[in-house]
Amino acid sequence: MYNLLISLAAAALVYLGLSQVAPSPWMAVAGGMLAGAVGFLLLARRTNRQLESRVKDVESALGAGRADEAIAILENTKAQLGRWQFMIPTLIDGQIGVLRYAHKQQLDEARPYLEKALANNWHAKAMLAAYHYKRRQYEAMNKVFEAAVKANKQAELLWAAYAWCEASRGDRDAAVAVLERAVKEVKDSERLKRCLNDLRSKKRLNMTPFTPEWWILHLERPPVQLGTQAGSMRGLPPGARMKVRRVR
């Protein structure tokens, strides 16, 4: 927000200055617009650099198994940088939700953060849908999954988790329908095709091909030998690691 306001102020000042000397009012307008655009770009880049520095601190904390510290860094970052650039609060809320759900298993505390996550943060949306599944809120679960797969059509685990939830609550036909859509969207996915064949053959849906990422949804208990690792989560599987996309 501050970046935009400062840029608009710069644009207005340049416009007012040029309007006094420019031979055409359109030149003053063009100069003001250019000043505003350049100013916003430079300010956004500065905010991005600050954000990327904080992300490194978060990743270091996670690598050392200090999830509470990582969450605190994110909360402070949102308070300090969120007022400067649009979308940063939403971006960070999604990551806080992922950490609270996956690392801390604080499902109820994670929910409001996951709800605020960007649509393309499909890990957060998969966790939110899993939350509703665990609470037997199936209508809300379907709504979240549908919005998530529409925004993330290539996310194999997201499709598989959707089908697993449908099958596990007793609606095998719905699970088959989900996977039929999935294999059309992700044409080269042998994992999704195998899952679809299993369901059509009346077999139990086997999520082993999607591990270790599957465990972060906390829908199934991992094998005993992985239990401690899945519970403490010293770092996330590659697809769910802390990532902050550049804010342009």
HELIX and SHEET records of a PDB file:
HELIX    1   1 TYR A    2  SER A   19  1                                  18    
HELIX    2   2 PRO A   25  GLY A   63  1                                  39    
HELIX    3   3 ALA A   67  LEU A   81  1                                  15    
HELIX    4   4 ILE A   88  ALA A  102  1                                  15    
HELIX    5   5 LEU A  107  LYS A  116  1                                  10    
HELIX    6   6 TRP A  122  LYS A  134  1                                  13    
HELIX    7   7 TYR A  138  ALA A  151  1                                  14    
HELIX    8   8 GLU A  156  SER A  168  1                                  13    
HELIX    9   9 ARG A  172  GLU A  185  1                                  14    
HELIX   10  10 GLU A  190  ARG A  200  1                                  11    
HELIX   11  11 THR A  208  PHE A  210  5                                   3    
HELIX   12  12 GLU A  213  LEU A  217  5                                   5    
HELIX   13  13 VAL A  224  SER A  232  1                                   9    
HELIX   14  14 PRO A  238  ALA A  240  5                                   3    
END                                                                             
